[in-house]
């Protein structure tokens, strides 16, 4: 058989049709609106619409690391946010929690870069003691160091929320993991 422009077009058309059929089959195999599976209950890119409400009554915390009781199978034993209803789990110690008492609240000024889901930042290096994004520098509360053990300090997204209970602290939320930690603003 002699190769002609028509043969090449016909072969290309057959490949295009086969590929289109495969893509359609794969698309219909996924559950509509679910991307092929159930969305995660914690993390998975979800960003809460608002920060936590003030704690109703502070419970004294007697541990040396910030771990909480697992509230549901598959959820972390760390402070986290439920993707379904934006419930902040683990933010209940109240304003008298000694782990978050600062001698000089806002010693480096107040953060003015923006709060909540409209302001998603990307970590650009550092470690829990001093990290940065967009020329703003921060430090994780010593009590919360276990929370950030799996954070990627050179690429994870975070969202900053104001902390309604602990003067001088903010909450840094990691959408990938669904966890959050208390952070102190160090200036820019």
N, C-alpha and C positions, 0 to 999 in steps of 0.2 A: 504494500500500500504506500502510495506516495504521500508525503507530508505536505499539506497545503495550509494556507491561512485559515480555511474553513474548518479543517480538522483540529487545529489548535483552539479555535473559538469554541468548537463543540466540546472538547475536553475541559476547557476552562468553565464552560457553562455547567457541565455535569458536576464538577468539583464544587462550584458555587451552590448548586441545588442541594447536593449532599450535605454540605456544611450548614446550610440554612435549616435543613430538616433536623440535623443533630442538635443545633441550638434550640430549636422549637421544642424538641423532646425534653431536653434538659430543663428548659424554662417551665414547662408544664409539670414536670416531675416535682418541682419545688412547691411547697405549700404556699398558696397565694398570700403575699404580704409578709411572709415570715423569712424569706431568704433561705428557705430550705431547712429551717430549724427554729426552735423556740429561742426568743431573745434572752440573753442572760438576765438574771435577777439582780446582779450586782456588777457594776462596771460595764464592760463591752462598749465603751464610748459614750454611755449615757451621761448627760450633764444636768444636775438638778436646776430647776427654775429659780430656786431661792435657797438661802442658807438656812440653818436650823433655827427653830424658835428657842427663846430662852428656856432653860431647864425649869421645870415646875418646882422641884425640891431637890436640892443637892444631896447626893449620897456620898459619904466619905469613901475615898479610894485608898485601899491599904496595900496595893501591889506596887512592885517596883518597876514594872513595865506595863504599858497600856495595851492589855489584852482584855477582851470582853467574852462573856459566854456566847457561844454560837447560838444565834436566834433562830436559825433554820438550816436544815441539811444543805450543804453546798455553799453556805455563806462563810466568809472568813471570821476568825476570832479576833478581828481588829475593827475599830470604828469604820463604818461604811454607810453607804446610802443605797436604799432600795430603789431600783430603777422604775418599778411599777408606780410608786406613789411618792417618791422623793423623801421618804422617811430617813432621818439622820439617826442611825443606830449607834449608841455609845457616847453621845454628847449629852450626858445627864448628871455630871458631877456638880454642876452649879458654880456660882461665882466664888465660893470659898474653898475651892480645890487648891491646896498648897502647891501642887505640881505646876500650876500655871500662875503663880504669883511672881510678879516682877518688881524689883526695887524701884526701877525707873521706867514705867510704861511709856512707850513711844519715844524712847531716848534718841532715836534717829529720825523722828518725824512720823507723820501719818502717810500711809501708802495712798497715792492719788491716781494710780494707773487704771483703775476701773475694777468693778466687782461683778460677779455673777456670770451667767452663760454668754453674755455678749462679749466677754473678754476672756478668750482662751489663749493661754500663754504656752510657750514651748521651752522646757528647761534647756539651758545652754551651757551646762557644765557646773562642776563643783561637787559637793558632797552634802550630807545632812547638816554639817556645822556651818557651811557657807555655800549657797548655791545662787544661781542667777537666771534671769530671763529678761530680755529687753532692757538691759542696764539697770535693773532693780535687783538688789541683793537681799537674801533672806537666810534665816537659820531655823532649823526644826527644834522644837522643844525637846529637851533631853528625855523627858518621860515618853515621848512619841517616837523615839528612834527605831523601835521594832516595827512600827507601822510602815516606814519608808524603806525597809530593807530591799524590797523588790522594785523600787522606782528606778527608772532609767534617767540618770541625771544629765544626760546629753541627748534628750529627744522626747521624753514623755510630755504630754500636754498636762497642764494644771489650770485650775480655775480658783481664784481667790474669793473668799467670802468673809464678811465681817463676823467676828465671834461675839454673840450677844451676852456671853457670861463672863469671859475672862479678859479683863482690861489689859490692853497692850498686845493682845494676840489676834491673829487672823487664822482662818482655816484654809489650807491648801488641799484641794480635792483633785484626785487623779482619776480621770474618766476611764482610762484603760483598766484599772483595777477596781475602781469604785470605792477606794479607801480615801481617808482624809487625815491630816495631821495639823496640829497647832504649829504655826510658824510666826516668827518675829521678823518684822521689817527692819533691815539694816541700812537702808538708804540707797542712793544711787551715785 
